[in-house]
């Protein structure tokens, strides 16, 4: 593309935006609102995915030892567990610690343990965390076969439902993002089509005097990119303020909720929103202009 032609296209873009200022304002507003809604759902889906990952990472295997296991055998077993592939950490829980935990869980009903007196029927155990949640079942079955292990429990039914829920969250989030992106493209392309329709006579005249399709198309595509950039920037600014306010409110009520940290998360979202606006603006202009080039 020649420099003079590039200058003409850029000049034409800004002249067009000035001539059709109200239509351009409506298009930018539509882009901004659509991308803001898309951005809200994007942050929602990513935070849901983070919550799902956090729930999965908290799944543990409780390995209960037989009463006959000696201290030396227990230490050897711990080393063997630590060497297992996929096991991230192994924590020993003594009988005394297990009884203290049970007492805390019972709360006001801890008097139920008084009947035991000094006896402690709770076994020694290990708490294991795994690298990948889907390795829990395989690891538990292998551990149960080891000498000195009475049982390896990981809340089978609960974990299965948990994995089903997290899988559903991810699939729902992906489907939602695809639908919203398609809806955003549809809305923006139809809004830009109104701008192109208002200038259909200009397009027809340029065709009649011999202008090529790409010569006619470039100013409109660049105009769509500019409107997409401005709309995306406005949506990103509003989204950053919205997310900051929501994060502050959530942290005040649910301090331990695994929310995506504002930085650098929102920086990535800002870049994604602005580039999406530019891409959708260009694509919307190209789609909208196609029918008017068939003269």
C-alpha positions as CSV (number, residue, x, y, z in Angstrom):
1,X,0.0,0.0,0.0
2,X,1.4,3.4,-1.0
3,X,2.0,6.1,1.5
4,X,-0.3,8.5,-0.2
5,X,-3.0,5.9,-0.3
6,X,-2.6,5.2,3.4
7,X,-2.8,8.9,4.1
8,X,-6.0,9.1,2.1
9,X,-7.6,6.2,4.0
10,X,-6.7,7.7,7.4
11,X,-7.9,11.1,6.4
12,X,-11.1,9.6,5.0
13,X,-11.7,7.7,8.2
14,X,-11.6,10.8,10.4
15,X,-13.7,12.9,8.0
16,X,-16.3,10.1,7.9
17,X,-16.4,10.0,11.7
18,X,-16.9,13.8,11.8
19,X,-19.6,13.8,9.1
20,X,-21.5,11.0,10.7
21,X,-20.8,11.9,14.3
22,X,-24.2,10.8,15.7
23,X,-24.1,7.5,13.9
24,X,-20.4,7.0,14.9
25,X,-21.3,7.8,18.5
26,X,-24.1,5.2,18.5
27,X,-21.8,2.6,17.0
28,X,-19.1,3.3,19.6
29,X,-21.7,3.2,22.4
30,X,-23.0,-0.2,21.1
31,X,-19.4,-1.6,20.9
32,X,-18.7,-0.3,24.4
33,X,-21.8,-1.7,26.0
34,X,-21.5,-5.1,24.2
35,X,-17.8,-5.5,25.1
36,X,-18.5,-4.5,28.7
37,X,-21.2,-7.2,29.0
38,X,-18.8,-9.6,27.3
39,X,-16.0,-8.6,29.7
40,X,-18.2,-9.0,32.8
41,X,-19.0,-12.6,31.7
42,X,-15.4,-13.2,30.8
43,X,-14.2,-12.2,34.4
44,X,-17.1,-14.3,35.8
45,X,-16.2,-17.4,33.8
46,X,-12.5,-17.1,34.7
47,X,-13.2,-16.7,38.4
48,X,-15.6,-19.6,38.2
49,X,-12.8,-21.7,36.7
50,X,-10.4,-20.5,39.4
51,X,-12.9,-21.5,42.1
52,X,-13.3,-25.0,40.4
53,X,-9.5,-25.4,40.3
54,X,-9.3,-24.3,44.0
55,X,-11.9,-26.9,45.0
56,X,-10.1,-29.6,43.1
57,X,-6.8,-28.8,44.6
58,X,-8.2,-29.1,48.1
59,X,-9.1,-32.8,47.5
60,X,-7.0,-34.9,49.9
61,X,-6.4,-38.6,50.5
62,X,-6.6,-39.7,54.2
63,X,-4.4,-42.8,54.7
64,X,-5.4,-44.6,58.0
65,X,-2.8,-46.9,59.5
66,X,-3.2,-50.3,61.2
67,X,-2.9,-50.2,65.0
68,X,0.0,-52.7,64.8
69,X,2.2,-50.4,62.7
70,X,5.4,-49.6,64.6
71,X,7.1,-46.2,64.5
72,X,9.9,-47.4,62.2
73,X,7.4,-48.9,59.8
74,X,5.3,-45.8,59.8
75,X,8.4,-43.7,58.9
76,X,9.3,-46.1,56.1
77,X,5.7,-45.9,54.8
78,X,5.9,-42.1,54.9
79,X,9.1,-42.1,52.8
80,X,7.4,-44.6,50.3
81,X,4.4,-42.3,50.0
82,X,6.5,-39.3,49.4
83,X,8.3,-41.1,46.5
84,X,5.0,-41.9,44.8
85,X,4.5,-40.2,41.4
86,X,1.9,-37.5,41.6
87,X,2.0,-37.1,45.4
88,X,2.8,-33.4,46.3
89,X,2.9,-33.6,50.1
90,X,2.5,-36.1,52.9
91,X,1.5,-34.9,56.4
92,X,1.5,-37.2,59.4
93,X,-1.4,-36.9,61.8
94,X,-0.9,-38.5,65.2
95,X,-3.7,-40.0,67.3
96,X,-3.6,-37.1,69.7
97,X,-3.9,-34.5,66.9
98,X,-6.8,-36.5,65.3
99,X,-8.7,-36.5,68.7
100,X,-8.1,-32.7,69.0
101,X,-9.5,-32.1,65.6
102,X,-12.5,-34.2,66.3
103,X,-13.1,-32.3,69.6
104,X,-13.0,-29.0,67.7
105,X,-15.5,-30.3,65.1
106,X,-17.9,-31.6,67.7
107,X,-18.0,-28.1,69.3
108,X,-20.7,-28.0,71.9
109,X,-21.2,-31.8,71.6
110,X,-17.6,-32.6,72.6
111,X,-19.0,-34.1,75.8
112,X,-19.7,-37.2,73.6
113,X,-16.0,-38.0,73.9
114,X,-16.1,-38.0,77.7
115,X,-17.3,-41.6,77.7
116,X,-14.0,-42.7,76.2
117,X,-12.1,-41.3,79.1
118,X,-8.3,-41.5,78.4
119,X,-8.8,-44.0,75.6
120,X,-8.2,-42.9,72.0
121,X,-9.7,-45.2,69.3
122,X,-8.6,-42.9,66.5
123,X,-5.9,-44.3,64.2
124,X,-2.7,-42.7,63.1
125,X,-2.9,-41.3,59.6
126,X,-1.3,-39.4,56.7
127,X,-2.9,-36.6,54.7
128,X,-1.8,-36.6,51.1
129,X,-2.3,-34.0,48.4
130,X,-2.0,-34.9,44.7
131,X,-0.6,-33.0,41.8
132,X,-3.6,-33.7,39.6
133,X,-7.2,-34.1,40.9
134,X,-7.9,-36.9,38.5
135,X,-5.1,-39.0,40.0
136,X,-6.8,-39.2,43.4
137,X,-8.7,-42.5,42.7
138,X,-5.8,-44.3,41.2
139,X,-3.4,-43.2,44.0
140,X,-5.9,-44.2,46.7
141,X,-6.3,-47.7,45.3
142,X,-2.5,-48.2,45.0
143,X,-2.0,-47.0,48.6
144,X,-4.6,-49.3,50.1
145,X,-2.5,-52.3,48.9
146,X,0.6,-51.2,50.9
147,X,1.6,-53.0,54.1
148,X,0.4,-51.3,57.2
149,X,-2.4,-49.3,55.5
150,X,-5.9,-50.1,56.8
151,X,-7.8,-47.8,54.4
152,X,-7.3,-44.8,52.0
153,X,-10.3,-42.5,51.9
154,X,-10.9,-39.4,49.8
155,X,-14.6,-38.9,50.1
156,X,-15.4,-40.9,46.9
157,X,-19.0,-39.8,46.4
158,X,-18.3,-36.1,47.2
159,X,-15.2,-35.9,45.0
160,X,-17.1,-37.5,42.1
161,X,-19.9,-34.9,42.3
162,X,-17.3,-32.2,42.8
163,X,-15.5,-33.2,39.6
164,X,-18.8,-33.3,37.7
165,X,-19.7,-29.8,39.0
166,X,-16.3,-28.3,38.0
167,X,-16.5,-29.9,34.6
168,X,-20.0,-28.5,34.1
169,X,-18.8,-25.0,35.2
170,X,-16.0,-25.1,32.6
171,X,-18.3,-26.3,29.8
172,X,-20.9,-23.8,30.7
173,X,-18.4,-21.0,30.8
174,X,-16.9,-21.9,27.4
175,X,-20.4,-22.1,25.8
176,X,-21.5,-18.9,27.4
177,X,-18.4,-17.0,26.1
178,X,-18.9,-18.4,22.5
179,X,-22.5,-17.3,22.5
180,X,-21.8,-13.9,23.9
181,X,-19.0,-13.3,21.4
182,X,-21.3,-14.3,18.6
183,X,-24.0,-12.1,19.9
184,X,-21.6,-9.2,20.3
185,X,-20.4,-9.6,16.7
186,X,-24.0,-9.7,15.5
187,X,-25.0,-6.6,17.4
188,X,-21.9,-4.6,16.4
189,X,-22.0,-5.6,12.7
190,X,-25.7,-4.6,12.4
191,X,-25.0,-1.3,14.1
192,X,-22.1,-0.6,11.7
193,X,-24.4,-1.7,8.8
194,X,-26.5,1.3,9.6
195,X,-23.5,3.5,9.2
196,X,-22.7,1.9,5.9
197,X,-26.3,2.1,4.7
198,X,-26.3,5.8,5.3
199,X,-23.4,6.1,2.9
200,X,-24.6,3.6,0.3
201,X,-24.8,6.2,-2.4
202,X,-21.2,7.2,-1.8
203,X,-20.2,3.5,-2.2
204,X,-22.3,3.1,-5.4
205,X,-20.7,6.2,-6.9
206,X,-17.2,5.0,-6.2
207,X,-18.0,1.7,-7.8
208,X,-19.3,3.4,-10.9
209,X,-16.2,5.5,-11.4
210,X,-14.0,2.3,-11.2
211,X,-12.8,2.1,-7.6
212,X,-11.8,-1.5,-6.6
213,X,-13.6,-3.2,-3.8
214,X,-10.6,-3.1,-1.5
215,X,-10.1,0.6,-2.2
216,X,-13.7,1.2,-1.1
217,X,-13.5,-1.3,1.7
218,X,-10.3,-0.1,3.5
219,X,-11.7,3.2,4.9
220,X,-14.8,1.4,6.3
221,X,-12.6,-1.4,7.8
222,X,-10.3,1.2,9.4
223,X,-13.3,3.1,10.6
224,X,-14.6,-0.1,12.3
225,X,-11.2,-0.6,13.9
226,X,-11.2,3.0,15.3
227,X,-14.7,2.6,16.6
228,X,-13.8,-0.8,18.0
229,X,-10.7,0.6,19.7
230,X,-12.6,3.5,21.3
231,X,-15.5,1.3,22.3
232,X,-13.2,-1.3,23.7
233,X,-11.2,1.3,25.7
234,X,-14.4,2.7,27.2
235,X,-15.6,-0.8,28.0
236,X,-12.2,-1.7,29.6
237,X,-12.2,1.4,31.8
238,X,-15.7,0.7,33.0
239,X,-14.9,-3.0,33.5
240,X,-11.8,-2.2,35.6
241,X,-13.8,0.1,37.9
242,X,-16.6,-2.5,38.1
243,X,-14.3,-5.4,39.0
244,X,-12.4,-3.3,41.6
245,X,-15.7,-2.4,43.3
246,X,-17.0,-6.0,43.2
247,X,-13.6,-7.4,44.4
248,X,-13.7,-5.0,47.4
249,X,-17.2,-6.0,48.3
250,X,-16.5,-9.8,48.0
251,X,-13.3,-9.5,50.1
252,X,-15.3,-7.7,52.8
253,X,-17.8,-10.5,53.0
254,X,-15.9,-13.6,51.8
255,X,-12.3,-12.9,52.6
256,X,-11.1,-16.4,51.6
257,X,-12.9,-16.6,48.3
258,X,-10.3,-17.5,45.6
259,X,-10.9,-14.4,43.4
260,X,-8.6,-13.6,40.6
261,X,-6.2,-10.8,41.8
262,X,-6.9,-7.5,40.1
263,X,-3.3,-7.1,38.9
264,X,-2.2,-8.3,36.5
265,X,-5.5,-10.1,35.7
266,X,-7.3,-6.9,34.6
267,X,-4.4,-5.8,32.5
268,X,-4.7,-9.0,30.4
269,X,-8.5,-8.5,30.3
270,X,-8.1,-4.9,29.2
271,X,-5.8,-5.9,26.3
272,X,-8.2,-8.7,25.3
273,X,-11.2,-6.4,25.3
274,X,-9.5,-3.7,23.3
275,X,-8.1,-6.0,20.7
276,X,-11.5,-7.9,20.5
277,X,-13.2,-4.5,19.9
278,X,-10.8,-3.7,17.1
279,X,-11.2,-7.2,15.5
280,X,-15.0,-7.2,15.8
281,X,-15.1,-3.6,14.4
282,X,-13.1,-4.5,11.4
283,X,-15.0,-7.8,10.8
284,X,-18.3,-6.1,11.3
285,X,-17.5,-3.4,8.8
286,X,-16.3,-6.0,6.2
287,X,-19.5,-8.1,6.7
288,X,-21.8,-5.0,6.5
289,X,-20.1,-3.6,3.4
290,X,-20.2,-6.8,1.4
291,X,-23.8,-6.5,0.1
292,X,-23.3,-2.8,-0.9
293,X,-20.3,-3.7,-3.1
294,X,-22.5,-5.9,-5.2
295,X,-23.6,-3.2,-7.6
